């Protein structure tokens, strides 16, 4: 695994957190129903879980490549 793959995983997680934070801010200002806000929250949790898992795997592969 190259260091750029690890950097891409970190940057992807950071950008996604920022974008979802902005989206949550906009959704809290607009008059959206609780069902839509709950669905948005579930999607954010799913995407964040996938990105954190990707970051953990990238970190482990990066450490393994440095050891070996």
Backbone as CSV, one residue per row, in Angstrom:
resi,resn,N_x,N_y,N_z,CA_x,CA_y,CA_z,C_x,C_y,C_z
1,UNK,0.846,-1.176,0.000,0.000,0.000,0.000,0.889,1.237,0.000
2,UNK,0.556,2.161,-0.845,1.362,3.373,-0.929,0.872,4.411,0.079
3,UNK,1.755,5.318,0.464,1.343,6.379,1.394,0.218,7.250,0.840
4,UNK,0.134,7.363,-0.485,-0.937,8.182,-1.059,-2.310,7.550,-0.829
5,UNK,-2.379,6.208,-0.782,-3.649,5.552,-0.475,-4.099,5.899,0.937
6,UNK,-3.154,5.908,1.860,-3.476,6.263,3.244,-3.924,7.719,3.329
7,UNK,-3.216,8.602,2.643,-3.586,10.022,2.644,-4.974,10.227,2.039
8,UNK,-5.282,9.472,0.979,-6.608,9.576,0.369,-7.696,9.137,1.337
9,UNK,-7.435,8.097,2.120,-8.418,7.631,3.099,-8.643,8.684,4.179
10,UNK,-7.565,9.296,4.647,-7.685,10.331,5.681,-8.421,11.549,5.131
11,UNK,-8.052,11.983,3.938,-8.702,13.151,3.347,-10.167,12.875,3.030
12,UNK,-10.464,11.664,2.570,-11.854,11.310,2.283,-12.711,11.360,3.527
13,UNK,-12.184,10.867,4.640,-12.926,10.907,5.895,-13.131,12.348,6.357
14,UNK,-12.088,13.159,6.269,-12.187,14.551,6.723,-13.179,15.346,5.878
15,UNK,-13.110,15.193,4.576,-14.017,15.928,3.692,-15.456,15.480,3.907
16,UNK,-15.659,14.187,4.091,-17.015,13.686,4.305,-17.591,14.193,5.616
17,UNK,-16.780,14.241,6.659,-17.254,14.770,7.941,-17.642,16.241,7.796
18,UNK,-16.829,17.009,7.086,-17.161,18.422,6.871,-18.439,18.598,6.054
19,UNK,-18.568,17.818,4.979,-19.752,17.954,4.137,-21.018,17.531,4.864
20,UNK,-20.939,16.440,5.624,-22.120,16.011,6.365,-22.437,16.976,7.505
21,UNK,-21.426,17.610,8.061,-21.680,18.640,9.064,-22.420,19.823,8.468
22,UNK,-21.992,20.246,7.285,-22.704,21.325,6.594,-24.126,20.914,6.236
23,UNK,-24.281,19.683,5.775,-25.608,19.188,5.421,-26.520,19.133,6.640
24,UNK,-25.983,18.705,7.772,-26.780,18.666,9.002,-27.147,20.077,9.450
25,UNK,-26.229,21.015,9.286,-26.530,22.401,9.630,-27.634,22.973,8.768
26,UNK,-27.579,22.707,7.480,-28.624,23.183,6.572,-29.950,22.496,6.887
27,UNK,-29.896,21.187,7.159,-31.129,20.450,7.461,-31.752,20.919,8.768
28,UNK,-30.937,21.361,9.713,-31.501,21.837,10.975,-32.137,23.219,10.827
29,UNK,-31.689,23.980,9.847,-32.269,25.303,9.609,-33.575,25.185,8.820
30,UNK,-33.580,24.302,7.825,-34.758,24.166,6.977,-35.857,23.392,7.698
31,UNK,-37.094,23.666,7.356,-38.203,22.942,7.998,-38.416,21.563,7.373
32,UNK,-37.576,20.606,7.714,-37.732,19.243,7.206,-38.417,18.400,8.268
33,UNK,-39.085,17.371,7.815,-39.804,16.524,8.760,-38.828,15.629,9.516
34,UNK,-39.301,15.082,10.614,-38.460,14.220,11.446,-38.073,12.945,10.710
35,UNK,-38.935,12.467,9.828,-38.639,11.243,9.076,-37.451,11.467,8.151
36,UNK,-37.434,12.592,7.461,-36.326,12.896,6.552,-35.040,13.100,7.345
37,UNK,-35.124,13.796,8.464,-33.937,14.037,9.273,-33.399,12.732,9.854
38,UNK,-34.293,11.825,10.267,-33.868,10.522,10.785,-33.217,9.693,9.687
39,UNK,-33.783,9.714,8.495,-33.191,8.984,7.373,-31.818,9.550,7.034
40,UNK,-31.694,10.869,7.046,-30.401,11.505,6.798,-29.385,11.086,7.856
41,UNK,-29.819,11.021,9.098,-28.934,10.611,10.181,-28.464,9.171,9.988
42,UNK,-29.338,8.285,9.558,-28.964,6.891,9.325,-27.956,6.778,8.178
43,UNK,-28.159,7.553,7.123,-27.223,7.534,5.993,-25.858,8.048,6.428
44,UNK,-25.843,9.111,7.214,-24.576,9.664,7.703,-23.847,8.639,8.563
45,UNK,-24.565,7.951,9.429,-23.933,6.931,10.276,-23.356,5.797,9.441
46,UNK,-24.082,5.369,8.404,-23.605,4.289,7.545,-22.345,4.700,6.792
47,UNK,-22.367,5.877,6.193,-21.204,6.350,5.433,-20.012,6.575,6.356
48,UNK,-20.244,7.139,7.527,-19.143,7.357,8.469,-18.545,6.038,8.930
49,UNK,-19.377,5.032,9.158,-18.872,3.715,9.556,-18.012,3.111,8.459
50,UNK,-18.460,3.210,7.222,-17.683,2.675,6.099,-16.353,3.407,5.968
51,UNK,-16.366,4.734,6.097,-15.128,5.501,5.956,-14.156,5.240,7.102
52,UNK,-14.670,5.085,8.308,-13.786,4.771,9.436,-13.188,3.387,9.256
53,UNK,-13.992,2.425,8.790,-13.475,1.087,8.513,-12.390,1.151,7.437
54,UNK,-12.617,1.943,6.394,-11.622,2.118,5.336,-10.336,2.723,5.890
55,UNK,-10.460,3.693,6.783,-9.285,4.321,7.383,-8.515,3.332,8.255
56,UNK,-9.235,2.508,9.014,-8.571,1.510,9.860,-7.827,0.496,9.002
57,UNK,-8.470,0.003,7.947,-7.814,-0.954,7.052,-6.601,-0.312,6.389
58,UNK,-6.730,0.929,5.938,-5.605,1.620,5.306,-4.453,1.804,6.288
59,UNK,-4.770,2.122,7.537,-3.731,2.284,8.555,-3.015,0.968,8.812
60,UNK,-3.781,-0.110,8.941,-3.161,-1.420,9.171,-2.282,-1.836,7.999
61,UNK,-2.769,-1.650,6.783,-1.966,-2.009,5.615,-0.723,-1.135,5.504
62,UNK,-0.837,0.119,5.874,0.315,1.014,5.852,1.359,0.567,6.871
63,UNK,0.910,0.180,8.064,1.846,-0.304,9.082,2.500,-1.614,8.668
64,UNK,1.721,-2.508,8.072,2.272,-3.791,7.624,3.313,-3.572,6.536
65,UNK,3.040,-2.636,5.615,4.002,-2.396,4.541,5.289,-1.767,5.071
66,UNK,5.209,-0.991,6.159,6.423,-0.409,6.731,7.233,-1.454,7.486
67,UNK,6.556,-2.420,8.095,7.264,-3.470,8.836,7.957,-4.422,7.873
68,UNK,7.226,-4.831,6.829,7.753,-5.839,5.907,8.543,-5.268,4.832
